[in-house]
Amino acid sequence: MKRRERLSLLIVDDQDEVLEVYHDVLQTELKHQVDCVTMPAEALRHVRNTLFDIVIVDAKNSYKGAPLGGLILADEIGAILGKGSVLLMSQYNVREEVRHFNPEFRAPNKSQV
């Protein structure tokens, strides 16, 4: 990918403040096309209608009654767009929970961060 290529991104987080930060950095500063949603159902609707390059999902989003419902949502989005299109995030260390939920999900090594 060329450094100046414009990406289409969807960000799913239940905190408006987090969405604002991502939007400011990714769209305003880096000039990518960024859509932000707070509700998982809205994210799925967007994914079914738009081919996003990357979907960023907060692992701790509440979805289907699960405290780490973002993992379920990431699985569902990955089934539509492909697993390589989904990036999980969290302000907490949830690596063990993610690994237990689905070993295919990978967390970056410290050298990759």
C-alpha positions in Angstrom: 0.0 0.0 0.0 1.3 3.4 -0.9 1.6 5.8 2.1 -0.7 8.3 0.5 -3.4 5.8 -0.4 -6.8 6.8 1.1 -8.4 4.0 3.1 -12.0 3.5 3.9 -12.4 2.8 7.6 -15.3 2.0 10.0 -14.7 2.4 13.7 -17.1 0.8 16.2 -16.9 2.0 19.8 -19.5 2.8 22.4 -17.7 5.9 23.6 -18.2 9.0 21.5 -15.0 10.6 22.9 -12.9 7.7 21.5 -14.7 8.0 18.1 -13.9 11.7 18.0 -10.1 11.0 18.6 -10.0 8.3 15.9 -11.9 10.5 13.5 -9.7 13.5 14.1 -6.5 11.6 13.6 -7.5 9.2 10.7 -9.7 11.5 8.7 -8.8 15.1 9.5 -5.0 14.6 9.8 -4.4 11.5 7.6 -7.2 12.1 5.1 -8.7 8.6 5.2 -12.5 8.1 4.8 -13.8 7.4 8.3 -17.3 6.3 9.4 -17.9 6.0 13.1 -20.7 4.1 14.8 -21.6 3.3 18.4 -24.1 0.5 17.9 -23.1 -3.0 16.7 -26.3 -3.4 14.6 -25.4 -0.2 12.8 -21.9 -1.5 12.2 -23.3 -4.6 10.6 -25.6 -2.6 8.4 -22.7 -0.4 7.2 -20.5 -3.5 6.5 -23.2 -5.1 4.4 -23.6 -1.9 2.3 -20.0 -0.7 2.0 -16.7 -2.4 1.3 -14.4 -1.1 4.0 -10.6 -1.6 3.9 -10.4 -1.8 7.7 -13.0 -2.1 10.5 -11.8 -1.2 14.0 -13.8 -2.8 16.8 -13.6 -2.2 20.5 -13.3 -5.6 22.1 -15.2 -4.5 25.1 -18.3 -3.3 23.2 -21.5 -4.8 24.7 -23.1 -7.0 22.1 -25.5 -10.0 22.5 -25.2 -9.7 26.2 -21.5 -10.4 26.3 -19.1 -8.0 28.1 -16.5 -8.7 25.3 -19.2 -8.5 22.7 -16.8 -6.8 20.3 -15.2 -10.2 19.8 -18.5 -11.6 18.6 -19.1 -8.5 16.4 -15.5 -8.9 14.9 -16.3 -12.5 14.1 -19.5 -11.5 12.3 -17.8 -8.7 10.4 -14.9 -10.9 9.5 -17.4 -13.4 8.0 -18.6 -10.6 5.7 -15.4 -8.7 4.8 -12.7 -11.3 5.7 -10.8 -11.7 9.0 -7.9 -9.7 7.7 -10.2 -6.6 7.5 -10.9 -6.4 11.2 -8.7 -4.8 13.9 -9.6 -5.3 17.5 -8.7 -2.6 20.1 -9.2 -2.1 23.8 -7.8 0.3 26.4 -7.4 -2.8 28.6 -5.2 -5.9 28.1 -7.6 -8.4 26.8 -5.1 -10.7 25.0 -6.0 -13.8 27.1 -9.7 -13.3 26.6 -9.2 -12.8 22.9 -7.0 -15.9 22.6 -9.5 -17.9 24.5 -12.5 -16.7 22.4 -10.8 -17.3 19.0 -7.2 -18.4 18.6 -7.3 -16.9 15.0 -7.4 -13.4 16.4 -3.9 -12.1 16.8 -2.6 -9.3 19.1 0.5 -7.5 17.8 3.8 -8.2 19.5 5.4 -5.4 21.5 7.9 -4.9 18.6 5.0 -4.3 16.2 3.3 -1.6 18.4 
